[in-house]
Structures are given as C-alpha cells and as structure tokens.
Amino acid sequence: MSYRKTAHVLCAALRVYDRIASSKLRQALYCNDNGNGNGNGNRNRNRNRNRNRNRNRNNNSNNSNSNSNSNSNGNGNLTLRCRPNRSDDAMRTIAPSSYAMAAMKRRDLMTWPLSAMALSMLPLPAMAAGDRPVRERRSVACALDGESLRLSLVRQPGRGPVVLYVHGATFPCDLSVGWRMHGVSWLDHLQAQGFDAWGLDFAGYGYSQRPEVFRAAADSAPPWGDYRMGAAQIAAAIAAIRRERPHAPIHLLAHSWGTLPARQAAIEHPDAVSKLVLFGPVSTREGLPGNEPKPAWTLIGAADQRPRQRSGLPADAATPVGAQELERWCRAYLASDEASATRNPPSVRIPTGPMADIDRLWAGQALVDNTRLRQPTLIVRGEWDHVTTDADAARLYAELSGASERRDVKISGGNHWLHLQPRRTALWSTTAAFLRD
C-alpha cells in the first residue's frame, strides 16, 4: 500500500474507532440516570423510553443524584452536568462509573497512537518539515475603532464542519490551539477528526495587525480591544470562512476571555454559529472589588506567564509541563511580538480591553446576556482552574437556560492552561465528541 493510501486508511480508522468509542462513552457518562455508576447503556436507554411511565421513580433518582454530588465530583477523572432539551430532565452531575473509566482508557489507548501515526502521514498538498500538516494563512479586513485592521486566520483544512478557535487575553492561536507538544497540536487533532480547523488571532496578537494605539503611550487611551470588538472580529472571520465553505456548519471553540466575545457573536449571529464550546470560560462573579483603571495596552513577559502553569494547583502537585517544554513555549511567546527583543526584559505588547472586561465581570457586571444563547453549548474546564471555578461554571450553566443543549465537563489533572498540559488529550476528545454529536 502506498504512503498516501496508508495515511488515508489510518485517518479513516481513527474516525471510525473514535465514533464507536465516543458512543460507548456517552452511554456510560450521559445515560446513567440512576446514579449508581453501573454504566449499563441498554438498561438506561430502556428507562429513557419509559420515562413518562416511570417519572416518579426517575425524579427520586435525580434527587438522589443531587444529594450525592459533593461526594462524586472529586473522585473521578471527569465529572459532567448535562441537560438536553427535555422538560422533565433535572440538572445533575454524574461521576464516571468504572465502565466509563474503562471506556475512556480504551479510547485514549487506541486513539492517540492512531492519531500520531495518521498526523505524521497526512497527504496534504504540501508538507512542512518533519511531515507535519501544512497550515494555511489568510487575512481579513475588519473595521475597529475607526481604523481598518488585517486579522490573521490560520487553517488546517478538512471536509467536515468548520471549527473556529478564538484565544484568550494574553497569547494567540499559534501558542494555544496550534502549539505542538510531542509533535501534535489541537489543530492537528481536529483536522485528523475530519473537521475544517481554523484559528483567529485578534487584532494586536500573533500574526494580526497592531492597532494605531499601540504606537502611542499606554496611558494615552482607555483599554483597547474589549469583547464587543472581539465579537466584531469573530463575525468578520465567520464571513470570510463562509465565502470558502458556504454550506458547512461553523462551530466556535473559545478559551478564557475569548469565550466572552464568542458568546456575544453567537447571540448576534445565531444562524451563523452551530455549536459553542466554552473552554475555561470567564463569567460574572459576586461583586469583587474592581482593579485600578487600565491603560490601552500593557507588556507581558515570560516571568508573568511561567507561574500560570501552576495557578490553582495543590501544593503537592507536580508542575504539569517540564521546564524545558515551558521555556520552549516562552521563547515562542516572546517571538510573537517582533519588538519584544528591544525591551528589557523582553516582553509582548497586548491590548488591555480583555483584562478590563474580566475586571468588570468579577465586579458583578453582566456583559453578555447568556440567556439569549440558543446553540448547544459545552462548558469544559480543568479541575484546578481558578478562572473557572465550580461556582463559576454552575452560575454560567444556569444562565444557559435558553440553549438547546448544555453540558458542563470538568477534567482532572489540569488548570486554566489545560490545553498545554498532559491532560490536553482528554480535552481534545471531549470537545470532538460534543461537536460530532
């Protein structure tokens, strides 16, 4: 069999296996209505079919689940709260059974070797050094604050639905969804799963154009680049993608502060966004004191980024990423701003609008009306994420009352940087399964 045909076979096998494994995993995780962790998919499906006749029994079961939530949340690899669009379904958190844990392990053991083999052999039009998938780059114009700026879009093409990633407050796509650890990135995985994988650098980050305000003193203007500007940039990116993929569904995958403009864009353009993944989302808190007024931009160095790998981790937990890998990331981060080396210490200039948005949220201001979201929405986060705590996720989940489906998944062994840590593969597979459903 030729090299090209072998790669096609591996990719096809990966997609087929992962669909089967994901189906089994959903039976174990999403269909366990009685809360006893037995993972018996057939019995649960039969119970769902007879739900109307057994409503009282199910209500009692749901109450039992609610009472046991505090004991279940911390004991498994993954906890989940889900509410399909069913009027009789109570919100609940489900701890994984031994059957579910085995299903996850089987899927991981098979999926990632296949993924690594397939990704190294992907027969794209041209191959980068080391047989890596080629990344195409686009630029799109967007009017922001009275000036027209060029936004950078990265793409790893696929024939399936479009997934557009939007980053958080401090680093761009190449340092997040596009960052390769052990030779594989989240973009690579999405592409191997058949998705048409895209990423957007907001203005002022990565390959996108810097605004004029960056040329002036930081304190010469108010914070630049808030969530409304972000939503306008997402809309411009969607319009550009739509010109190339006019009939493909477009899903938004957003991290941290990026979940705020992603939600706003999904509200403003409900027909353009099919599904929404909120990874480590920011949300309103109960009136914390606001910080001092911010300038238009600020500088972030490697010394600011390094401690974030340990934010929220227990004192006895090992640092998720080794020092060598973290330094490789920090060097790439500083290189994302061509003027970084001219500063002492080297640092990256970023807009402060996102930080001002987070300050306002945590001071109790609701910036986005989450009840207006209608798309199926997944909240996914690491167990040690101090930006998205259990209380934050529960509050946001409750506000997603208008979504046709909503899920809240917590993955063990990671914090707000879960996508750059060893447990990132669980994040990838959870996201892909939701987008395929």
Secondary structure by P-SEA (a helix, b strand, c coil): ccaaaaaaaaaaaaaaaaaaaaaaaaaaccccccccccccaaaaaaaaaacccaaaaaaaaaaaaaaacccccccccccccccccccccccccccccaaaaaaaaaaaaccaaaaaaaaaccccccccccccbbbbbbbbbbbcccbbbbbbbbbbccccbbbbbbbccccccccccccccccccaaaaaaaaccbbbbbbcccccccccccccccccccccccccaaaaaaaaaaaaaaaaaacccbbbbbbbccaaaaaaaaaaaaccccccbbbbcbbbbbccccccccccccccccccccccccccccccccccccccaaaaaaaaaaaaaccccccccccbbbbbbaaaaaaaaaaaaccccccccccccbbbbbbccccccccaaaaaaaaaacccccbbbbbbbcccccccccccaaaaaaaaaaaaaac
